[in-house]
Amino acid sequence: MAAVDAVILSHQHWDHWHGPSLRKYFVGKPVLIPDEPALRSGRDPRTIGLRDVRRVPHGKCITIGSLRITLYQFGRYVNDAAIVVEGDGVTLLNANDAKIAGWPLRHLLARHGPIDFAFRSHSSANARVCWRLEGDTAYVVDDQAHYKRSFAQFMDAVKPRHAVPFASNHCHLHDDVFAFNEMVATPLELREHVNTLSLRPWALTVMLPGSHWQGTGGQAGRFALAPETPYDDKQQTLLAYRTEQAPALERNRLQENAVVVGDALLGRFLDYFRAPGCRPPVPLGVLKLVLRWPDGRRQAHAINIDHATVTPAQNAAGAEPGLPMLEMPAIVFRDAVVKNMFGHAGISKRCAFVASNHDDLRRLGAIVTHLDRHELGLYPVSWRYRSRLVLTYVRRWRELVVYAQALSLLKVRKLPIWLVEEAILKRSAR
């Protein structure tokens, strides 16, 4: 395929792009973003100097050079997008971690199939593993194998020539999160899973960083695959990499210890609940906010969300009845407040969401959901957003059918959210 002098920011997730790299390579060049209802995805690139930001409507093909590019948004609040790139007789589908399924996926395939390469994530990037219900060992927050199953089910629906594990080749080096490396589903583990399945109408191709393929439509093409030796002893590779990065980790530790959380920052946090148009629709009660520093300091606050007050809390050790706990590093709290990115604070996996009973757990979930929606641009509530939402679903109406299916699976069959995705993907492959 020809080189493209542009960048596509296909996700409303800001952890999917790196500001310094974009400033270095793409200032003055076109930036394509999905035309989703919230407007933050357009504002943020401009704040780092990217001026030529172009919104692409759902399902509309645009041409850049010799390539045709189509974005398909999907997601009720978090508007991810799958990207179809066509050129030189080759069709690529980059689903990344967009959960497109059901009728919208079938519509995409009817327009662009057959697909030569399909790229999709294959491991967890969410904060579910950071949630705890104290005293309940049966409380299940996630299923590691789900990501491998859903990858295979997605490819069963797409039937590409080559299915490529993508966007999940991450590792955790900080002491707070190093243990979470056990939760990562590696591309090689995914391959082992696929090999246990019956014959599929697609081929899994593991392309680790440094791999590439060269060819054109109608040709088999040629792969040059990077070696898989880092996975021969994954734990040793991680330990060696952590040692290599020790100076950077130490600089980060010193930076974290210098963070100060004062009344002004706590007041800005309360603004997410008390500012005009930002008040929660239901009472959320009191939250225990525990901040920690690498040198062992801990600072606990009782946040009365309904009255927008903050007082010192006596116990910084855990949740209490009527007082669910959000624990996080002080630097993560500061950045989340200043940048309005609490949803991504959880994705760092350095946070703990803890409750002592199911009622407190539900209330903690409502608090976190409110912060997530604030980050996504749903607050302050505006008629402008609502009108854009309606107009968006004029083009994305097939998605509403998927939501109806998901609601039935959640409420009637009582499936966990990750199994809802699998059930809809299975229907997509029929």
VENZITA-V625217 format. One line per field, one symbol per residue. phi: phi as a letter, one per 30 degrees, with the letter a starting at -180 (. if undefined). psi: psi as a letter, one per 30 degrees, with the letter a starting at -180 (. if undefined). Layout:
phi=???
psi=???
//
This chain:
phi=.ddccabccdbddddcbceeddddcbdicdbcbddcddcddddddddcjdccccdcdeiddbcbicccbbcbdakdcdddbdcccbahicccbcdhcdceaieedddedddbddcdbbcadbadbccedccbcdibdddccabededdddeddddeddhddbccdbibdcbccdedbeddedddddedddddddddddecdacdbdcdejdabblbeicdibcbcddceecebeddddddddddcedddddddddddddcccddddddddddccdeicdddbdciccccccbbddjdbbcbccdddchbbbdcdcccldbeibdcccadedddeddddchbdedddddiccbcbbcadddddddddddddddddddjdcddbdddddddddddddcddddddddddddddccdiddedddeddddddddd
psi=llkkhlkjjfkfjffgljeeeeeefgkglkjklkilelfefeeeeffggjeikkkjlkgkklkjbgkkkkkjlkkeejilkkkkkklhgkkkjjfbgkhklbeeeeeeeeefllkekkkklglkglgefgkkjkgjffjkfljefeeeeeeeeeeeeehlekkjkkggillkfkefgefffffkjleeeeeeeeffllklglkkjjjlkfllkkllkflelkkjkllgeffeieeeeeeeeeeegeeeeeeeeeeeffkkjaeeeeeeeffffflkggkkflkfbkkjjkkllfgfkkjkkjjjeefhlklkkejgfallkgilkjklkeeeeeeeeefiheefeeffgglkjklfleeeeeeeeeeeeeeeeeefgfkkkkfeeeeeeeeefefgffeeeeeeeeeeeeeefhkleefeeeeeeeeef.
//
